């Protein structure tokens, strides 16, 4: 998705959480995984929460863990888009391989 839509902080956060749909993370873990500054992360993460794209999943001690909200209609569309994009890329690669095989 980053290649298709760009490298915005919100998209990077969503892309990361979509890559690990079944996992949940602390904010610190997401920040470290993305190599994003805390200021940038907190500036955009609240928007994702407010839109219901990211939700708290559980608490461990004082830490709250978050995950992508698989029930959110926008998230469902993003997952579908990501799947279609992957299929297009796979088809393009298959065509390249077919051309290579025809040449040899």
Secondary structure, DSSP 4 states (H G I P E B T S, - for coil): -HHHH---HHHHHHHHHHHTTT--B-HHHHHHHHT--HHHHHHHHHHHHHTTSEEEEEEETTEEEEEE-TTSHHHHHHHHHHHHHHHHHHHHHHHHHHHHHHH-
